[in-house]
Amino acid sequence: MSEGLGPEGGHSQPAPTITVQDLSDRPAHTPLDRITPVEQVSGVVEETSPSSTSSFELVDMEPAPPLYQPVQPHWFYCRRVDSKDVWLPFSREDSERLEQALSTAGEEEVVVAVEGERYDVRVRERQRYAVYWEQGPSEVRRCTWFYKGDKDTRYMPYPEEFSTNLEEAYMIAVTLDEWKRKLDFPSGETVILHNPKLIMQYQPITLQDEWVSSPSEQTRPRTVKRGVDNITAEIPDGEPETIDHLVFMVHGIGPACDIRFRSIIQCVNDFRSASLSLLGSHYRRGQEEGRVGRVEFLPVNWHSALHGDATGVDEDIQRITLPSISRLRHFTNDTLLDLFFYNSPTYCQTIVDTVASEVNKLHSLFKHRHPEFTGAVSVVGHSLGQ
């Protein structure tokens, strides 16, 4: 969005203009919530005689809980899926570690290992980095407020600065018990707090940004929710810290590893998820007693080393490739030619050396991050040619 209020917005913005609209016809009066609790109680005590035997004296006066409770944040990370940004929640354990690191870090950068220590999060930078494979950094966000349009399948988190403004307005509305509060943001968005359960965001008609998928949806309000517990988010279970088995998965010919043309990293993620699911369903008691740990799967990628700029193979192939049927020829160059490379004495040795070097590097890095590991180590082939 032009003013930084979109899901990826990170620009600073002025504070919103907050106005109060009272749509009810109730007469004007001094609200009780503007009288301090001490004044309310003292008024009742003055009307009661010291010798009275009313039920007031028989009831223990316990302090009422505060009306406003701070929102509990949950940390999310952004993943690119089918050319769209999808925000996924960390496990509760990882989210609590990130929140604790933020509260104790001060001004220094703190790195927190998450998702079985396969990723590192730089808390101040709000970025998530892969440890064992090449992958671009992804944005991390401390989320408290969420929105969802009519055609959205899941709630999306607001930027942190936007959420802070919403939380301040919500706190004022709850404390004063004054709803129908209207927040006007400089970029034109309007959020109305109708009541604690109904909060809506309205788009200006002339606004054109990444939140709007079609002109007909510009005036449709978006549902706003406070806190991750009020949205339908599938928060993953945390992974056991103990690892009993380390498995290196080596892909076959080509960069695609299944019929959906996914990478070895994506396929290995499925193996890991299936393994955790089986452990939870068949060895739950052993896990609870600490006798059974999990299996860690790590991908071994040799295709990029063979087809990189260092060998010049792709450049030579591209020079002799015909321009017709580009998709088929691209698939052939990336996949079927690996068969001929493996039968070539020169490139076969390159493949073998790359696999061995990658396995040794990953094993050394894994032992550095898990020095207590004493389990078994296996190598598994996956996809075509294995």
RAMOBEL-V320195 format. One record per residue. N is the residue number from 1. PHI is phi in radians with two decimals (999 if undefined). Layout:
# RAMOBEL-V320195
n=N phi=PHI
n=N phi=PHI
This chain:
# RAMOBEL-V320195
n=1 phi=999
n=2 phi=-1.10
n=3 phi=-1.86
n=4 phi=1.44
n=5 phi=-1.76
n=6 phi=-1.28
n=7 phi=-1.01
n=8 phi=-1.80
n=9 phi=-1.17
n=10 phi=-2.33
n=11 phi=-1.39
n=12 phi=-1.25
n=13 phi=-2.51
n=14 phi=-1.20
n=15 phi=-1.13
n=16 phi=-1.24
n=17 phi=-1.48
n=18 phi=-1.87
n=19 phi=-2.10
n=20 phi=-1.96
n=21 phi=-2.06
n=22 phi=-1.91
n=23 phi=-1.57
n=24 phi=-1.51
n=25 phi=-1.85
n=26 phi=-1.23
n=27 phi=-1.17
n=28 phi=-1.23
n=29 phi=-2.78
n=30 phi=-1.42
n=31 phi=-1.13
n=32 phi=-1.17
n=33 phi=-1.29
n=34 phi=-1.60
n=35 phi=-1.64
n=36 phi=-1.15
n=37 phi=-0.97
n=38 phi=-1.15
n=39 phi=-1.16
n=40 phi=-1.13
n=41 phi=-1.19
n=42 phi=-1.12
n=43 phi=-1.13
n=44 phi=-1.25
n=45 phi=-1.17
n=46 phi=-1.12
n=47 phi=-1.44
n=48 phi=-1.87
n=49 phi=-1.23
n=50 phi=-1.04
n=51 phi=-1.64
n=52 phi=-1.20
n=53 phi=-1.92
n=54 phi=-1.16
n=55 phi=-1.14
n=56 phi=-1.05
n=57 phi=-1.32
n=58 phi=-1.62
n=59 phi=-1.80
n=60 phi=-1.29
n=61 phi=-1.45
n=62 phi=-1.68
n=63 phi=-1.12
n=64 phi=-1.25
n=65 phi=-1.14
n=66 phi=-1.09
n=67 phi=-1.18
n=68 phi=-1.66
n=69 phi=-2.06
n=70 phi=-1.02
n=71 phi=-1.26
n=72 phi=-1.58
n=73 phi=-1.33
n=74 phi=-2.39
n=75 phi=-1.60
n=76 phi=-2.18
n=77 phi=-2.28
n=78 phi=-1.73
n=79 phi=-2.27
n=80 phi=-1.52
n=81 phi=-2.27
n=82 phi=0.92
n=83 phi=1.13
n=84 phi=-2.22
n=85 phi=-1.51
n=86 phi=-2.04
n=87 phi=-1.70
n=88 phi=-2.07
n=89 phi=-1.43
n=90 phi=-1.26
n=91 phi=-1.14
n=92 phi=-1.10
n=93 phi=-1.12
n=94 phi=-1.13
n=95 phi=-1.10
n=96 phi=-1.16
n=97 phi=-1.14
n=98 phi=-1.14
n=99 phi=-1.15
n=100 phi=-1.16
n=101 phi=-1.12
n=102 phi=-1.14
n=103 phi=-1.30
n=104 phi=-1.94
n=105 phi=-1.36
n=106 phi=1.28
n=107 phi=-1.64
n=108 phi=-1.50
n=109 phi=-1.28
n=110 phi=-2.19
n=111 phi=-1.88
n=112 phi=-2.08
n=113 phi=-1.38
n=114 phi=-2.33
n=115 phi=0.92
n=116 phi=1.21
n=117 phi=1.13
n=118 phi=-1.53
n=119 phi=-2.33
n=120 phi=-2.05
n=121 phi=-1.95
n=122 phi=-1.56
n=123 phi=-1.12
n=124 phi=-1.17
n=125 phi=-1.33
n=126 phi=1.05
n=127 phi=-2.30
n=128 phi=-2.03
n=129 phi=-2.14
n=130 phi=-1.30
n=131 phi=-1.72
n=132 phi=-1.76
n=133 phi=-2.57
n=134 phi=-1.36
n=135 phi=-2.81
n=136 phi=-1.14
n=137 phi=-1.17
n=138 phi=-2.13
n=139 phi=-1.29
n=140 phi=-2.08
n=141 phi=-2.44
n=142 phi=-1.53
n=143 phi=-1.86
n=144 phi=-2.30
n=145 phi=-2.17
n=146 phi=-2.38
n=147 phi=-2.41
n=148 phi=-2.66
n=149 phi=-1.53
n=150 phi=-1.10
n=151 phi=-1.72
n=152 phi=-1.37
n=153 phi=-1.60
n=154 phi=-2.60
n=155 phi=-1.32
n=156 phi=-1.95
n=157 phi=-1.39
n=158 phi=-1.29
n=159 phi=-1.02
n=160 phi=-1.10
n=161 phi=-1.16
n=162 phi=-1.08
n=163 phi=-1.12
n=164 phi=-1.08
n=165 phi=-1.13
n=166 phi=-1.12
n=167 phi=-1.15
n=168 phi=-1.11
n=169 phi=-1.16
n=170 phi=-1.13
n=171 phi=-1.07
n=172 phi=-1.13
n=173 phi=-1.12
n=174 phi=-1.22
n=175 phi=-1.13
n=176 phi=-1.61
n=177 phi=0.94
n=178 phi=-2.14
n=179 phi=-1.78
n=180 phi=1.02
n=181 phi=-1.42
n=182 phi=-2.04
n=183 phi=-1.90
n=184 phi=-1.83
n=185 phi=-1.67
n=186 phi=-0.99
n=187 phi=-1.42
n=188 phi=1.97
n=189 phi=-1.18
n=190 phi=-2.30
n=191 phi=-2.06
n=192 phi=-2.02
n=193 phi=-1.60
n=194 phi=-1.18
n=195 phi=-2.82
n=196 phi=-1.03
n=197 phi=-1.76
n=198 phi=-2.28
n=199 phi=-2.28
n=200 phi=-2.23
n=201 phi=-2.00
n=202 phi=-2.07
n=203 phi=-1.65
n=204 phi=-1.22
n=205 phi=-1.13
n=206 phi=-1.56
n=207 phi=-1.35
n=208 phi=-2.23
n=209 phi=-2.67
n=210 phi=-1.25
n=211 phi=-1.33
n=212 phi=-1.69
n=213 phi=-1.57
n=214 phi=-2.72
n=215 phi=-1.03
n=216 phi=-1.22
n=217 phi=-1.70
n=218 phi=-1.14
n=219 phi=-1.69
n=220 phi=-1.36
n=221 phi=-1.28
n=222 phi=-1.96
n=223 phi=-1.33
n=224 phi=-2.03
n=225 phi=-2.21
n=226 phi=-1.94
n=227 phi=1.53
n=228 phi=-1.22
n=229 phi=-1.25
n=230 phi=-1.73
n=231 phi=-2.13
n=232 phi=-1.55
n=233 phi=-1.82
n=234 phi=-1.50
n=235 phi=-1.42
n=236 phi=-1.21
n=237 phi=-1.30
n=238 phi=-1.23
n=239 phi=-1.60
n=240 phi=-1.03
n=241 phi=-1.29
n=242 phi=-1.34
n=243 phi=-2.04
n=244 phi=-1.69
n=245 phi=-2.58
n=246 phi=-1.99
n=247 phi=-2.14
n=248 phi=-1.68
n=249 phi=-1.90
n=250 phi=-1.78
n=251 phi=-1.43
n=252 phi=-1.63
n=253 phi=-1.24
n=254 phi=1.38
n=255 phi=-1.41
n=256 phi=-1.52
n=257 phi=-2.08
n=258 phi=-2.72
n=259 phi=-1.21
n=260 phi=-1.62
n=261 phi=1.02
n=262 phi=-1.55
n=263 phi=-1.38
n=264 phi=-1.12
n=265 phi=-1.14
n=266 phi=-1.16
n=267 phi=-1.17
n=268 phi=-1.14
n=269 phi=-1.04
n=270 phi=-1.16
n=271 phi=-1.05
n=272 phi=-1.14
n=273 phi=-1.13
n=274 phi=-1.13
n=275 phi=-1.12
n=276 phi=-1.12
n=277 phi=-1.14
n=278 phi=-1.17
n=279 phi=-1.10
n=280 phi=-1.20
n=281 phi=-1.58
n=282 phi=-1.97
n=283 phi=-2.29
n=284 phi=-1.10
n=285 phi=-1.11
n=286 phi=-1.10
n=287 phi=-1.18
n=288 phi=-1.13
n=289 phi=-1.49
n=290 phi=1.40
n=291 phi=-1.60
n=292 phi=-2.17
n=293 phi=-1.81
n=294 phi=-1.75
n=295 phi=-1.88
n=296 phi=-1.76
n=297 phi=-1.95
n=298 phi=-2.21
n=299 phi=-1.41
n=300 phi=-2.03
n=301 phi=-1.94
n=302 phi=-1.93
n=303 phi=-1.10
n=304 phi=-1.16
n=305 phi=-1.21
n=306 phi=-1.26
n=307 phi=-1.74
n=308 phi=-1.40
n=309 phi=-1.22
n=310 phi=-1.15
n=311 phi=-1.51
n=312 phi=1.30
n=313 phi=-1.14
n=314 phi=-1.09
n=315 phi=-1.15
n=316 phi=-1.17
n=317 phi=-1.18
n=318 phi=-1.11
n=319 phi=-1.22
n=320 phi=-1.86
n=321 phi=-1.47
n=322 phi=-1.25
n=323 phi=-1.32
n=324 phi=-1.31
n=325 phi=0.85
n=326 phi=-1.09
n=327 phi=-1.14
n=328 phi=-1.13
n=329 phi=-1.19
n=330 phi=-1.13
n=331 phi=-1.10
n=332 phi=-1.11
n=333 phi=-1.11
n=334 phi=-1.39
n=335 phi=-2.06
n=336 phi=-1.17
n=337 phi=-1.18
n=338 phi=-1.10
n=339 phi=-1.11
n=340 phi=-1.22
n=341 phi=-1.10
n=342 phi=-1.18
n=343 phi=-1.45
n=344 phi=-1.51
n=345 phi=-1.00
n=346 phi=-1.23
n=347 phi=-1.34
n=348 phi=-1.09
n=349 phi=-1.16
n=350 phi=-1.09
n=351 phi=-1.12
n=352 phi=-1.10
n=353 phi=-1.12
n=354 phi=-1.15
n=355 phi=-1.10
n=356 phi=-1.11
n=357 phi=-1.14
n=358 phi=-1.18
n=359 phi=-1.11
n=360 phi=-1.12
n=361 phi=-1.14
n=362 phi=-1.14
n=363 phi=-1.14
n=364 phi=-1.12
n=365 phi=-1.17
n=366 phi=-1.12
n=367 phi=-1.14
n=368 phi=-1.17
n=369 phi=-1.52
n=370 phi=-2.29
n=371 phi=-1.12
n=372 phi=-1.47
n=373 phi=-1.23
n=374 phi=-2.33
n=375 phi=-1.44
n=376 phi=-1.41
n=377 phi=-2.22
n=378 phi=-2.29
n=379 phi=-2.12
n=380 phi=-2.21
n=381 phi=-1.65
n=382 phi=-2.44
n=383 phi=1.46
n=384 phi=-1.07
n=385 phi=1.51
n=386 phi=-1.85
